Structure formats: C-alpha cells, structure tokens
Amino acid sequence: MSGSGPDRVLIRLAVPGDEPQIADTVTTAFGAAEGPVVARLVKALQASPAWDPALSFVAVDPAGQVIGYVLATVNLLDAPRRLVDVLVLSPLAVHPAHQHRGVGSQLVRHALDVLRDRPEPLVFLEGSPAYYPRFGFQAAGPLGFRRPSLRIPEPAFMVHPLPAYQPWMTGTLVYADSFWRLDCVGLRDPAP
C-alpha cells in the first residue's frame, strides 16, 4: 500500500473485471477529445502481441474504485545488431479528482520497480520533460535513439535504461501496431 497527501491508494496489478473502471478513468483523465481514443488504445493493446498482463497497473482508493492506471507494453527497438524487445510506458492516467496528489507518481514508481526485473533493457515514453525526469527518464535523442514518428517533439521522446541495457542498444523505436492503427503517436495539428 502506498500513501501520499490526501489520497491513500493501493497500487496493484489490473485484474479481469477492472476494464470498465480503467476505461472510465482513462477517458475522464484524457478528456472528451482524446479520452475515448486512448481507452480504445488500451483495449487494442490488451488484444495484441504487445500485451503482458504483468505490466498493467491500477491505483485503487480505499473504497475500491480505480482512480489511476498505467500500462507498459512490449515494443521493438530497431538496433544495428538486431531487433530488441523494449517497453513503452503509455498511457498514464489519473482521474481528475485525484490529480496533483501523487497518484501518478506512485503508479510510475511502482511500474518502474517491476520493470527493473524484466529482461527488456529500456522503457520509452512520450511525455512531459518537466514531469518524467524525476523518475530517471531522459531525452532519448542525445543517447542515440530515434523517434518512431516526427510528430513526437524531441524533448517529449524519453527513455529510462533498465539493468539489462547495453551501450550498443541504440536505434529507432518501433511502436506496436495498435499505436499506429488508432493514431496515438505524437501530436496532430488540431486545425483541419
């Protein structure tokens, strides 16, 4: 059990039956424009080869309600020597009523603790360069990694090396198909 500020939460693996609350949390956290698409992304990833049920985590309040969610999926790094399985941490969602209270930080820290024991050498994400460095993420470009899409702003393309990382592991991140099919890669110009 983890606690921070006014929110006392339990971080645990997502289990069958959590899906409706996860979808609601993700939809609400990402808002009316993006939320439904991100919820479909989670569902599509669950049905894909990128899915590992040991990498799906929820934050649950004392009443048993899901108030936060984070997912890591297995993707690929197109490295010079060979393809390398890597992880992508996405999405991270906290219900708006519980944001800015440490729930998202607890989810990320818990996920990274679990991921350290995995065989994959790297965790990537698209995220705020003001938020994620506190967890050990850093700009990926200067370390020899290429974005899977030019729509991802350079500073938002971040990586966190894990114990299995070796210096030859550089190259282009290749997202799982679900990210592309649902157009959940980078930023789109909101103007038509």
Summary of the structure (lengths in Angstrom):
residues: 192
radius of gyration: 16.0
end to end distance: 45.9
largest distance: 49.6
contacts: 590
relative contact order: 0.17
helix: 32%
strand: 30%
